[in-house]
Amino acid sequence: MTFLNSSKTPGEIMKDYYKLLEIDKTASEHEIDQAIRRQTRRYLGLQNHPEQHRRQEAERVMKELAEAKTILLDANKRQQYDRDLARNPPETRQVNDNNLSQNSSELIKEAEELIADGQIPDAIVVAERATLLEPTNADAWAVSARAKAKWGETREADYEFKKAISQRRNYAPFYFDYGFFLQSTADSQKYMAVANSPDEALMKALEQFERAYSIDPQTIYLQAQGLIYTNSNTLQHKTQYKQGIEILERCVAQEPEDERYKENLGYAYLDACILGWTYVTKEGWQEAYYATERAHIDEAQLYIIKAQSLNLNDETIISSIRTRESLIVANLKRHFTGSWILAIVGGLIYSRLAIVFVPLYWFSARVTQYNINNKLLNNRSNNIVDTLFGGSTNGIYRLIVLIICGILFPVIILLNFFSNYKEDIQSKIKAKD
């Protein structure tokens, strides 16, 4: 059944992956990767929706996310795609509404199918006609709201979701869809149309998911709550994030045979590996999360074990596990941060024991990468000599400091061992306990 007269067929429509990911066309590779991960988790959960057209929509989006990953994370492919997108802009509204059905139920069904197929502009026109024909039909307002939400018409979508809910207050899917929409606004500047901050938009979304679950306790509505707490915006809020993990673990316990619930939990475990890490955007640093404590490493190892225990076959998760493992290895790697000048001076002063003291000093002054991160981010030196120099360029003062440090060479070695290896020993003792 077709009510449209569009000059384009679905196969000719240029897909706007930036709109799908809700990011700017100038987004960095890191921002694109984060957006793909975020949308993957959201639509992975939607594949368990009780309504077939929503499941179809989720399956389509998951395929498009895979396409977006292949194209936008490859510099050459992205460059070509951007040129093609500029020459062939995505579809705009082109339906001939004179050919539309006059039956609101048929229009609602058609709008749902159009959304599932990704033909959003056409879906908006069809859904709007349904609301005009039957203003008291909650389903008409709901489908119109969903279409407008996907097209970025945030204020209109917010109004129409509320309109649908006001006409059918005890219908769980409406609250879920409204929450899904509010959650999406938190990941872009669209939140300003519905809240004062991204966090407020997330909390409003959480309220809708909780309401849906109270009406109809389906696991998908519980999972949505867990995804709010494990949103990337909450990575610096360990308590909230861990609460989200507990909710997702409940979902897996309720649906132990459903791989999609396990996959979302797996993503949450892997993102939890960087809980509490410092996000750095300083000049001269790669934009990323940096570990600064041994506790960060121990916790990351624990979450990797939990992710592995799910026995998932998803390639993205398997790859992420390897990446996290490599990150831990890199952070545990030790680097010599001592002073070679002090090693020479100390070796000369203790010439008879130099063959012992100099290697011991080298070994004692090897610092883990996460400790190096900590000191660099807090503008502290990584060795005693530089600390005592205090930035002084006075040659006599520096010479005196070196001689004193050389005399205290054995003490400095002991202090280095205590400072640089204490956490390793404590961690091993804790692991045995």
C-alpha positions, 0 to 999 in steps of 0.5 A, spaced: 500 500 500 503 506 497 500 513 498 506 517 496 508 520 490 516 521 491 521 523 485 526 518 489 526 511 491 529 509 497 535 506 493 537 513 491 537 517 497 544 519 500 544 517 507 547 522 512 551 518 517 552 525 520 545 525 522 544 518 524 550 519 529 547 526 531 554 529 530 557 535 526 560 534 519 567 536 522 567 531 528 573 528 529 575 521 529 574 520 536 568 523 536 565 519 530 568 513 534 564 515 540 558 516 537 558 510 533 559 506 540 553 510 543 548 509 537 550 502 537 548 500 544 542 504 544 539 501 537 542 494 540 537 495 545 531 497 541 532 490 537 528 487 543 522 492 542 515 489 543 513 492 536 515 489 530 516 496 526 521 498 531 525 492 531 525 493 523 527 500 524 533 498 529 535 492 524 536 498 519 540 503 523 544 497 526 546 496 518 547 503 517 552 504 523 556 498 520 556 502 514 558 509 517 564 505 521 567 503 515 566 509 511 567 515 516 573 512 520 577 511 514 580 518 512 580 516 504 573 514 504 570 519 509 573 524 504 570 521 498 563 521 502 563 528 504 564 530 497 558 525 495 554 528 500 555 535 498 553 534 491 547 529 493 544 532 499 539 527 503 532 527 501 527 533 503 520 532 503 517 531 496 511 527 497 504 529 494 500 530 499 494 530 495 495 522 494 495 521 501 489 516 504 484 519 508 484 514 513 488 515 519 489 508 521 492 507 514 496 513 515 499 511 521 501 504 519 504 507 513 508 512 517 511 507 521 513 503 515 516 509 512 520 510 519 522 503 519 525 504 512 529 510 514 524 515 509 523 520 515 521 526 511 515 522 507 514 519 514 513 526 517 508 528 512 504 522 512 504 522 520 502 530 520 496 528 515 494 523 520 494 528 526 489 533 522 484 527 520 484 525 527 487 530 532 485 525 538 488 519 536 494 518 540 498 513 535 498 519 530 501 524 535 506 519 537 508 517 530 509 524 528 513 525 534 518 520 532 519 522 525 520 529 527 525 527 533 529 523 527 529 529 523 531 534 528 525 538 529 526 537 537 521 542 540 515 539 535 517 532 537 517 534 544 510 537 544 507 531 540 510 526 545 507 529 550 500 530 546 500 523 545 502 521 552 496 526 555 491 522 550 493 515 553 497 516 560 498 508 561 501 506 555 508 504 556 511 504 549 509 512 549 513 513 555 519 509 552 519 512 546 519 519 549 525 517 553 529 514 547 528 521 544 530 525 550 536 521 551 538 522 544 538 530 545 543 529 551 548 527 546 548 533 542 546 541 542 538 539 541 538 538 549 537 546 549 530 545 547 528 540 552 532 541 558 537 546 561 543 541 561 545 534 558 544 531 565 537 534 566 535 531 559 538 524 561 534 524 568 528 526 564 529 520 559 530 516 566 523 518 569 520 516 562 523 509 562 522 508 569 514 510 568 514 505 562 517 499 567 512 501 572 506 500 567 509 494 564 515 491 567 518 488 560 526 487 560 527 492 555 524 498 559 529 496 565 535 495 560 533 503 558 534 505 565 541 501 565 543 505 559 542 512 561 546 510 567 552 507 563 551 513 558 558 516 556 556 522 560 556 519 566 563 516 566 566 521 571 560 519 576 563 512 578 557 511 583 551 512 577 555 508 572 556 502 577 548 502 578 547 502 571 551 496 570 547 492 576 541 494 572 544 491 566 546 485 570 539 484 572 537 484 565 541 478 563 539 475 569 532 475 566 533 474 559 539 469 560 539 466 553 538 473 549 545 475 546 543 482 545 542 484 553 549 480 554 552 485 548 550 491 552 552 489 558 559 487 555 559 494 552 558 497 559 563 493 562 568 495 557 567 502 558 567 501 565 575 500 564 576 507 564 571 509 570 575 515 574 580 516 568 582 523 567 580 525 560 585 530 557 585 535 551 591 538 553 596 541 547 601 536 546 597 530 549 593 525 545 585 526 546 584 520 550 582 518 557 589 517 562 590 512 568 593 516 574 592 510 579 594 503 580 586 502 582 584 504 575 588 499 572 586 493 577 579 495 576 580 495 569 582 488 569 576 486 573 571 489 568 575 485 562 574 479 566 567 480 567 566 482 559 570 475 557 566 471 562 560 473 557 563 469 552 560 474 546 562 473 539 561 480 537 567 482 533 567 489 536 566 487 543 572 482 542 576 487 538 575 492 544 577 487 549 584 486 546 584 494 545 583 495 553 588 489 554 593 493 550 591 499 554 593 496 561 599 493 558 601 500 556 600 503 563 603 498 567 609 498 562 615 502 566 620 507 563 626 510 566 625 517 569 631 518 573 637 522 572 643 519 568 648 524 571 646 522 578 647 515 576 654 517 574 656 521 580 653 516 585 657 511 581 663 515 582 662 516 589 661 509 591 666 506 585 667 500 589 659 498 589 658 502 582 657 495 579 651 494 584 648 501 585 648 503 578 643 497 576 639 498 582 638 505 581 636 504 574 631 499 576 629 503 582 627 509 577 623 505 572 616 508 573 609 505 571 606 509 565 600 511 569 604 514 575 608 518 569 601 520 567 599 522 574 605 527 575 605 530 568 598 532 569 599 535 576 606 538 573 610 534 578 617 532 576 618 524 575 625 524 579 628 527 585 634 531 582 629 535 578 625 536 584 631 539 588 633 543 582 626 546 582 627 549 575 634 553 578 639 554 572 644 556 577 650 552 576 653 552 583 647 550 586 645 544 581 652 541 582 651 542 590 645 538 589 648 533 585 654 531 590 649 531 596 644 526 592 650 522 590 652 521 597 645 519 599 645 515 593 643 508 596 638 512 600 635 515 594 635 508 591 631 505 597 626 511 596 625 510 589 624 502 590 619 504 596 615 510 591 615 506 585 614 499 587 609 500 593 603 499 589 605 493 585 606 489 592 600 492 595 596 490 589 599 483 589 597 482 596 590 484 595 589 479 589 591 474 594 586 476 599 
